[in-house]
Amino acid sequence: MSTGSKTNSPADSPKESPMVSPIMKTENEAHVCSKCDKIFQAPRVLSCLHSFCEACLQLMISNNKNIEEVIMCPECTQVIHIGPNDVHDLTPDYVLQNMIDMDAIENMQISCTSCKAKEKAVARCSDCANYLCPNCVTAHQYMRCFENHKVVSFEEITQGGSEVTIHKPILCNTHVAESLKYYCNTCQCPICNECMATTHRQPDHNYERIVDCEKQHVDELKQLISESRSKVSFCEAAAVTLDDSLSELQSQHDNARDLINETFQSYKAILEKRKEGVLGELEKAHTSQEMAVWEMSHNIAKTIEKIVHGCNFTEQLLKHGNSIEVLSSKKMIAAQLLYLINNTPKPELSIHLKFVTNQERFKQAAEREFGWLETGESQLQLDNHPLLPKSMQSSLDADPFVLPQAMLSTDLTSNMPPDFSSRPPPSRIPTDRTQSRNSHSPTLSDSSASGSTDLTSGPMVSLAQLSKLGTVNINSHGI
């Protein structure tokens, strides 16, 4: 985008206000540029209908070098597309400039624009649109070149009250010496005599005199104003609805959060109970296996005592007894020792005490059974786009008023487990503010597993059964 300077012609820019000081404050704040906080100088209007000084817009365009032919309105942040001629492609705000000049006339703060004396002006020429000092007023009255020019004093201008009675002549952008007298309905822009003969020829272009079609286009703009103001009421009602929706959404959020916390505490109690049960099983199994080990150890000790005693008895007999005494006891001794030899206890006791759990299955079950959120998708229904006047449909039909997608809620059910669709539909999270949350939450007692809770009664039973995923395997001798 070119940001170079361009000489303004009378056709493409209104004359800068001939006020003595551009910093002078006006009673009407609408005449102050929101960008520089000064009275508008050569104001131009963006496509969003916000006006700024020509110099302020040129500075904005120069600072926006990364994105060519695009700027953002400082007032409404709407993206504005700029033509190849930069700020000179924007329409001058003629009415705003005329209103500023009217304020200056009422305050007698306008300098003469017809001569170089820079004296205060006292009148205005309606034909050449110059402000005249007393000397220039005299020249307009007596010089032939100003013959038939209508000079109006400031007193006469201000007698019209608040109505703007001054209008600068608007010339063609292409043919700067030609006045705009016709309106091309095809291109929807005013044109001059030269345009009719060159770029707006019939029959490709349909045009008519501005004085003949003015009423039709004014009526069309009034119709658009009426349609637009009706949308203000609609948007205000929509804003109230959205505020109520935000309050209801916050209430549902708080109820759901509290119910999630209460459900967690209830399930935590179930897990605590299951933990105590498994620890009890563990202590019982440990005691049983410990007793088996002690019994086996006692049997082995008794066997050792018998073997030692038998061997000592036999050795004493062999050492101190004669043949008859030995042979007399042989049968008994042999039977006892053979019995001890053949019945020596074998420590085949199997010790096995291990806690077995499946964390992945429990995690999947918890995600499936703990609970889930039900969300609804909401969207504001807008009125049908009003039918525009035929002369404007070609440029405005493709730009309907719609809400941004960011205002629509997100469906969270896509994050549910794979088998979620096969489950029976759960109850919705309670939203009645007058209903006690305790009536929807599982209690910490055992009876809650089979209660009539809407949201959590099913998951409570399933999670209680899931707690059996952690078990103690016991395998011991004689148990």
C-alpha positions as CSV (number, residue, x, y, z in Angstrom):
1,M,0.0,0.0,0.0
2,S,1.4,3.3,-0.9
3,T,1.8,5.7,2.0
4,G,3.3,8.6,0.1
5,S,1.9,12.0,0.2
6,K,-0.7,13.1,-2.3
7,T,-1.9,16.6,-3.1
8,N,-5.6,16.9,-2.2
9,S,-7.8,18.2,-4.9
10,P,-11.1,20.1,-4.2
11,A,-12.9,17.0,-5.6
12,D,-11.5,14.4,-3.2
13,S,-11.3,16.3,0.1
14,P,-13.3,18.9,1.8
15,K,-11.5,22.1,2.6
16,E,-9.9,22.2,6.1
17,S,-11.9,24.3,8.5
18,P,-10.7,27.9,8.3
19,M,-10.9,28.3,12.1
20,V,-8.2,30.4,13.8
21,S,-7.1,27.6,16.2
22,P,-7.8,23.9,15.5
23,I,-7.4,23.1,19.2
24,M,-10.4,25.3,20.1
25,K,-12.9,23.2,22.0
26,T,-16.6,23.0,20.8
27,E,-19.7,22.4,22.8
28,N,-20.5,19.5,20.6
29,E,-18.1,16.6,21.5
30,A,-19.2,14.8,18.3
31,H,-17.0,17.3,16.5
32,V,-13.8,16.1,18.3
33,C,-11.7,13.4,16.7
34,S,-11.4,10.5,19.1
35,K,-7.9,9.7,17.7
36,C,-6.2,13.1,18.4
37,D,-8.8,14.7,20.8
38,K,-8.9,17.8,18.6
39,I,-11.6,19.3,16.4
40,F,-11.8,17.4,13.1
41,Q,-9.5,18.6,10.3
42,A,-10.6,17.4,6.9
43,P,-12.6,14.5,8.3
44,R,-13.1,11.3,6.3
45,V,-15.5,8.5,7.1
46,L,-14.7,4.8,7.2
47,S,-17.0,2.0,5.9
48,C,-18.1,1.4,9.5
49,L,-19.4,5.0,9.5
50,H,-16.8,6.4,12.1
51,S,-15.0,9.5,11.1
52,F,-11.4,10.6,11.8
53,C,-9.1,13.4,10.7
54,E,-7.4,12.8,7.4
55,A,-4.0,13.1,9.0
56,C,-4.9,10.7,11.7
57,L,-6.0,8.1,9.2
58,Q,-2.9,8.6,7.1
59,L,-0.8,8.0,10.2
60,M,-2.8,4.8,11.0
61,I,-2.2,3.5,7.4
62,S,1.5,4.4,7.6
63,N,1.9,2.5,10.9
64,N,0.1,-0.6,9.5
65,K,2.7,-1.6,7.0
66,N,2.4,-5.4,7.7
67,I,-1.1,-5.6,6.3
68,E,-1.6,-3.8,3.1
69,E,-4.8,-1.9,2.3
70,V,-6.3,-2.9,5.7
71,I,-6.7,-0.9,9.0
72,M,-8.8,-1.4,12.1
73,C,-11.2,1.2,13.3
74,P,-10.1,2.5,16.7
75,E,-13.8,2.9,17.7
76,C,-15.4,-0.4,16.9
77,T,-12.3,-2.5,15.8
78,Q,-14.0,-3.3,12.5
79,V,-11.5,-4.2,9.8
80,I,-11.5,-1.6,7.0
81,H,-10.2,-2.2,3.5
82,I,-8.4,0.8,2.0
83,G,-8.1,1.4,-1.7
84,P,-4.8,1.8,-3.6
85,N,-4.8,5.6,-3.0
86,D,-4.8,5.2,0.7
87,V,-6.7,7.8,2.6
88,H,-7.8,9.6,-0.5
89,D,-10.0,6.7,-1.5
90,L,-12.1,7.3,1.7
91,T,-15.2,9.4,1.4
92,P,-14.9,12.9,3.0
93,D,-17.4,13.6,5.8
94,Y,-19.0,16.6,4.1
95,V,-21.8,17.1,6.6
96,L,-19.5,16.9,9.7
97,Q,-17.2,19.5,8.1
98,N,-20.2,21.8,7.4
99,M,-21.4,21.3,11.0
100,I,-17.9,22.3,12.3
101,D,-17.9,25.3,10.1
102,M,-21.4,26.3,11.4
103,D,-20.0,26.1,15.0
104,A,-17.1,28.3,13.9
105,I,-19.5,30.8,12.3
106,E,-21.6,31.1,15.4
107,N,-18.4,31.8,17.4
108,M,-17.1,34.2,14.8
109,Q,-13.8,32.2,14.6
110,I,-13.4,31.9,10.8
111,S,-10.7,33.6,8.9
112,C,-11.1,34.9,5.3
113,T,-10.3,32.2,2.7
114,S,-10.6,34.5,-0.3
115,C,-7.6,36.7,0.3
116,K,-4.2,36.5,2.1
117,A,-5.0,39.1,4.8
118,K,-6.3,36.4,7.1
119,E,-8.8,38.8,8.6
120,K,-11.9,37.5,10.4
121,A,-14.6,36.6,7.9
122,V,-18.1,38.1,8.2
123,A,-19.9,36.4,5.3
124,R,-19.8,33.5,3.0
125,C,-20.2,33.2,-0.8
126,S,-22.6,30.4,-1.6
127,D,-21.2,30.0,-5.2
128,C,-17.5,29.8,-4.6
129,A,-17.8,28.5,-1.0
130,N,-15.3,31.0,0.3
131,Y,-15.5,32.9,3.6
132,L,-15.2,36.6,3.1
133,C,-13.8,39.4,5.1
134,P,-15.4,42.9,4.7
135,N,-13.0,43.8,1.9
136,C,-13.7,40.6,0.0
137,V,-17.5,41.2,0.5
138,T,-17.0,44.6,-1.2
139,A,-15.0,43.0,-4.0
140,H,-17.8,40.4,-4.5
141,Q,-20.3,43.2,-4.9
142,Y,-18.4,45.3,-7.5
143,M,-16.1,43.0,-9.4
144,R,-17.5,41.5,-12.6
145,C,-15.9,38.1,-12.1
146,F,-18.1,37.7,-9.0
147,E,-21.3,38.8,-10.7
148,N,-24.4,36.8,-9.7
149,H,-22.5,35.3,-6.7
150,K,-24.7,35.1,-3.7
151,V,-23.0,36.5,-0.5
152,V,-24.7,35.6,2.8
153,S,-23.7,37.3,6.0
154,F,-23.0,35.2,9.1
155,E,-26.0,36.8,10.8
156,E,-28.2,35.4,8.1
157,I,-26.6,32.0,8.3
158,T,-27.0,31.7,12.1
159,Q,-30.7,32.7,11.9
160,G,-31.5,29.2,10.8
161,G,-31.0,27.9,14.3
162,S,-29.4,24.4,14.6
163,E,-30.0,23.6,10.9
164,V,-26.9,23.4,8.7
165,T,-27.5,26.0,6.0
166,I,-24.0,25.9,4.4
167,H,-22.9,23.3,1.9
168,K,-19.7,23.1,0.0
169,P,-19.8,22.3,-3.7
170,I,-18.7,18.6,-4.3
171,L,-16.8,18.1,-7.5
172,C,-16.0,14.9,-9.4
173,N,-12.9,12.9,-8.3
174,T,-11.9,12.2,-11.8
175,H,-13.0,15.4,-13.6
176,V,-12.1,18.0,-10.9
177,A,-13.7,20.9,-12.7
178,E,-17.1,19.2,-13.1
179,S,-19.9,19.2,-10.6
180,L,-21.8,16.1,-9.6
181,K,-25.3,16.3,-11.1
182,Y,-26.3,12.7,-11.9
183,Y,-26.5,9.5,-10.0
184,C,-25.5,6.2,-11.6
185,N,-27.8,3.5,-10.2
186,T,-25.6,0.7,-11.6
187,C,-22.5,1.9,-9.7
188,Q,-24.4,3.6,-6.9
189,C,-22.3,6.8,-7.0
190,P,-22.8,10.4,-8.2
191,I,-21.3,11.3,-11.5
192,C,-20.7,14.3,-13.7
193,N,-21.3,15.2,-17.3
194,E,-17.9,13.9,-18.4
195,C,-18.4,10.6,-16.5
196,M,-21.7,10.1,-18.5
197,A,-19.7,10.4,-21.7
198,T,-16.8,8.2,-20.7
199,T,-16.9,5.6,-17.9
200,H,-20.7,5.5,-17.3
201,R,-22.1,5.3,-20.8
202,Q,-25.6,3.9,-21.5
203,P,-26.9,1.3,-21.9
204,D,-24.4,-0.4,-19.7
205,H,-25.0,2.1,-17.0
206,N,-28.4,3.5,-15.8
207,Y,-28.3,7.0,-14.4
208,E,-30.6,9.9,-13.7
209,R,-30.5,13.4,-12.4
210,I,-29.9,13.7,-8.7
211,V,-32.7,16.2,-8.2
212,D,-35.1,13.6,-9.8
213,C,-34.0,10.5,-7.7
214,E,-33.1,12.2,-4.4
215,K,-36.5,11.5,-2.8
216,Q,-36.3,7.8,-3.7
217,H,-32.8,7.3,-2.2
218,V,-33.7,9.4,0.9
219,D,-36.7,7.2,1.5
220,E,-34.6,4.1,1.1
221,L,-32.1,5.3,3.7
222,K,-35.0,6.2,6.1
223,Q,-36.3,2.6,5.6
224,L,-32.8,1.2,6.5
225,I,-32.7,3.4,9.6
226,S,-36.1,2.1,10.7
227,E,-34.9,-1.5,10.1
228,S,-31.7,-0.9,11.9
229,R,-33.3,0.6,15.0
230,S,-35.6,-2.4,15.2
231,K,-32.5,-4.5,15.4
232,V,-31.3,-2.4,18.4
233,S,-34.4,-3.6,20.4
234,F,-33.8,-7.1,19.3
235,C,-30.2,-7.0,20.4
236,E,-31.1,-5.5,23.7
237,A,-33.6,-8.3,24.3
238,A,-30.9,-10.8,23.3
239,A,-28.5,-9.2,25.7
240,V,-31.0,-9.6,28.6
241,T,-31.5,-13.2,27.6
242,L,-27.7,-13.8,27.5
243,D,-27.3,-12.2,31.0
244,D,-30.0,-14.5,32.3
245,S,-28.3,-17.4,30.6
246,L,-25.0,-16.5,32.3
247,S,-26.7,-16.5,35.7
248,E,-28.3,-19.8,35.0
249,L,-25.1,-21.2,33.7
250,Q,-23.2,-20.1,36.8
251,S,-25.9,-21.7,39.0
252,Q,-25.8,-25.0,37.1
253,H,-22.0,-24.9,37.3
254,D,-22.0,-24.4,41.1
255,N,-24.6,-27.2,41.5
256,A,-22.6,-29.6,39.3
257,R,-19.3,-28.7,41.1
258,D,-20.9,-29.3,44.5
259,L,-22.4,-32.6,43.4
260,I,-19.1,-33.7,41.9
261,N,-17.4,-33.0,45.3
262,E,-20.1,-34.8,47.2
263,T,-20.1,-37.7,44.9
264,F,-16.3,-38.0,45.3
265,Q,-16.6,-38.0,49.1
266,S,-19.3,-40.7,48.9
267,Y,-17.2,-42.9,46.6
268,K,-14.2,-42.2,48.8
269,A,-16.1,-43.6,51.7
270,I,-16.9,-46.7,49.7
271,L,-13.2,-47.1,48.8
272,E,-12.2,-46.5,52.5
273,K,-14.7,-49.3,53.5
274,R,-13.3,-51.6,50.8
275,K,-9.7,-50.8,52.0
276,E,-10.6,-51.7,55.6
277,G,-12.2,-54.9,54.3
278,V,-9.2,-55.9,52.3
279,L,-6.9,-55.1,55.2
280,G,-9.1,-57.3,57.4
281,E,-8.7,-60.1,54.9
282,L,-5.0,-59.5,54.9
283,E,-4.7,-59.8,58.6
284,K,-6.9,-62.9,58.7
285,A,-4.8,-64.6,56.0
286,H,-1.6,-63.6,57.6
287,T,-2.7,-65.0,61.0
288,S,-3.8,-68.3,59.4
289,Q,-0.6,-68.8,57.5
290,E,1.5,-67.7,60.5
291,M,-0.3,-70.4,62.6
292,A,0.4,-73.0,60.0
293,V,4.0,-72.1,60.0
294,W,4.2,-72.3,63.8
295,E,2.4,-75.6,63.8
296,M,4.8,-77.0,61.2
297,S,7.8,-75.7,63.2
298,H,6.4,-77.3,66.4
299,N,6.0,-80.7,64.7
300,I,9.6,-80.5,63.3
301,A,10.9,-79.7,66.8
302,K,9.0,-82.6,68.3
303,T,10.3,-84.9,65.6
304,I,13.9,-83.8,66.3
305,E,13.4,-84.3,70.0
306,K,12.1,-87.9,69.4
307,I,14.9,-88.7,67.0
308,V,17.6,-87.4,69.4
309,H,16.0,-89.3,72.3
310,G,15.7,-92.5,70.3
311,C,19.3,-92.3,69.2
312,N,20.6,-91.5,72.7
313,F,18.6,-94.4,74.1
314,T,19.9,-96.8,71.5
315,E,23.5,-95.7,72.0
316,Q,23.2,-96.1,75.8
317,L,21.8,-99.6,75.3
318,L,24.6,-100.6,73.0
319,K,27.2,-99.2,75.3
320,H,26.1,-100.6,78.6
321,G,23.8,-103.6,77.7
322,N,24.8,-107.2,77.0
323,S,23.7,-109.2,74.1
324,I,20.4,-110.5,75.6
325,E,19.5,-107.0,76.7
326,V,20.2,-105.5,73.3
327,L,18.3,-108.2,71.4
328,S,15.4,-108.0,73.8
329,S,14.9,-104.3,72.9
330,K,16.0,-104.4,69.3
331,K,12.5,-105.0,67.9
332,M,11.0,-102.1,69.8
333,I,14.0,-99.7,69.1
334,A,14.0,-100.6,65.4
335,A,10.3,-100.0,65.1
336,Q,10.5,-96.6,66.7
337,L,13.6,-95.4,64.8
338,L,12.1,-96.7,61.5
339,Y,8.9,-94.9,62.3
340,L,10.8,-91.6,63.0
341,I,12.8,-92.1,59.8
342,N,9.8,-92.8,57.6
343,N,7.7,-90.0,59.1
344,T,10.1,-87.2,59.2
345,P,8.0,-84.1,58.4
346,K,8.8,-82.3,55.1
347,P,8.4,-78.5,55.1
348,E,6.3,-78.3,52.0
349,L,4.3,-75.3,53.3
350,S,3.6,-72.7,50.5
351,I,3.7,-69.1,51.7
352,H,1.8,-66.8,49.4
353,L,0.4,-63.4,50.4
354,K,0.1,-60.8,47.7
355,F,-2.3,-57.9,46.9
356,V,-3.5,-58.0,43.3
357,T,-5.2,-55.0,41.6
358,N,-5.8,-53.7,38.1
359,Q,-5.3,-50.0,38.0
360,E,-6.0,-49.5,34.4
361,R,-9.4,-51.3,34.6
362,F,-10.3,-49.4,37.7
363,K,-9.4,-46.1,36.0
364,Q,-11.6,-47.0,33.0
365,A,-14.4,-48.0,35.3
366,A,-14.1,-44.8,37.3
367,E,-14.2,-42.7,34.2
368,R,-17.3,-44.5,33.0
369,E,-19.1,-44.9,36.4
370,F,-18.1,-41.9,38.4
371,G,-20.4,-39.5,36.5
372,W,-20.5,-37.4,33.4
373,L,-21.7,-34.0,32.2
374,E,-24.6,-33.4,30.0
375,T,-24.3,-30.2,27.9
376,G,-26.8,-28.6,25.6
377,E,-26.0,-26.5,22.5
378,S,-27.8,-23.1,22.4
379,Q,-28.0,-20.6,19.7
380,L,-29.8,-17.3,19.4
381,Q,-32.4,-17.3,16.6
382,L,-32.2,-14.0,14.6
383,D,-34.9,-12.4,12.7
384,N,-34.8,-12.8,8.9
385,H,-32.6,-10.3,7.2
386,P,-34.8,-7.3,6.1
387,L,-35.5,-6.9,2.4
388,L,-33.2,-4.1,1.2
389,P,-34.2,-1.6,-1.5
390,K,-33.5,-2.9,-4.9
391,S,-30.9,-0.1,-5.6
392,M,-28.8,-1.4,-2.7
393,Q,-29.3,-5.2,-2.8
394,S,-26.3,-5.7,-5.1
395,S,-23.9,-4.5,-2.5
396,L,-25.5,-5.4,0.9
397,D,-27.3,-8.7,0.4
398,A,-24.1,-10.8,0.9
399,D,-23.5,-9.3,4.4
400,P,-26.2,-10.6,6.8
401,F,-26.1,-10.0,10.6
402,V,-25.0,-13.2,12.4
403,L,-23.6,-14.0,15.8
404,P,-19.9,-15.1,16.0
405,Q,-19.3,-18.8,16.4
406,A,-17.5,-18.1,19.7
407,M,-20.9,-17.4,21.4
408,L,-22.1,-21.0,20.8
409,S,-21.5,-23.6,23.5
410,T,-19.3,-26.7,22.9
411,D,-20.7,-30.2,23.0
412,L,-18.6,-32.1,25.5
413,T,-20.0,-35.5,24.9
414,S,-17.3,-36.2,22.3
415,N,-14.9,-36.7,25.3
416,M,-17.0,-39.6,26.7
417,P,-15.5,-43.1,26.8
418,P,-16.0,-45.3,23.7
419,D,-18.8,-47.4,25.3
420,F,-20.7,-44.4,26.6
421,S,-23.2,-44.6,23.7
422,S,-24.3,-48.1,24.8
423,R,-25.2,-47.0,28.3
424,P,-28.7,-46.0,29.3
425,P,-29.2,-42.2,29.1
426,P,-28.3,-40.6,32.5
427,S,-30.4,-38.0,34.3
428,R,-29.5,-34.4,33.8
429,I,-27.7,-32.4,36.4
430,P,-30.3,-30.7,38.6
431,T,-30.7,-27.0,37.9
432,D,-33.6,-26.2,40.3
433,R,-32.1,-23.6,42.7
434,T,-34.8,-24.3,45.3
435,Q,-34.0,-28.0,45.4
436,S,-31.5,-29.1,48.1
437,R,-28.3,-30.5,46.7
438,N,-28.3,-33.2,49.3
439,S,-31.3,-34.8,47.7
440,H,-29.2,-35.4,44.6
441,S,-26.0,-36.5,46.2
442,P,-25.2,-40.0,47.5
443,T,-24.9,-40.3,51.3
444,L,-22.0,-41.9,53.1
445,S,-24.1,-44.8,54.4
446,D,-24.2,-48.3,52.9
447,S,-27.8,-47.8,51.9
448,S,-26.8,-45.1,49.4
449,A,-25.6,-47.8,47.0
450,S,-29.2,-48.9,46.3
451,G,-30.9,-45.5,46.8
452,S,-33.0,-43.6,44.3
453,T,-30.5,-40.9,43.5
454,D,-31.0,-39.6,40.0
455,L,-27.4,-39.0,39.0
456,T,-25.3,-41.3,41.1
457,S,-27.4,-44.3,42.2
458,G,-26.2,-46.4,39.2
459,P,-22.5,-45.5,39.5
460,M,-22.6,-46.0,43.3
461,V,-23.5,-49.7,42.9
462,S,-21.1,-50.3,40.1
463,L,-18.2,-48.6,41.8
464,A,-18.9,-50.6,45.0
465,Q,-18.6,-53.7,42.9
466,L,-15.5,-52.3,41.2
467,S,-13.8,-52.0,44.5
468,K,-13.5,-55.8,44.4
469,L,-11.0,-55.4,41.6
470,G,-8.4,-55.3,44.4
471,T,-8.3,-58.8,46.1
472,V,-6.0,-60.8,48.2
473,N,-4.9,-64.2,46.9
474,I,-4.3,-66.8,49.6
475,N,-2.6,-70.1,49.0
476,S,-1.3,-72.0,52.1
477,H,-1.0,-75.5,53.2
478,G,-3.9,-76.8,55.0
479,I,-6.0,-73.5,54.7
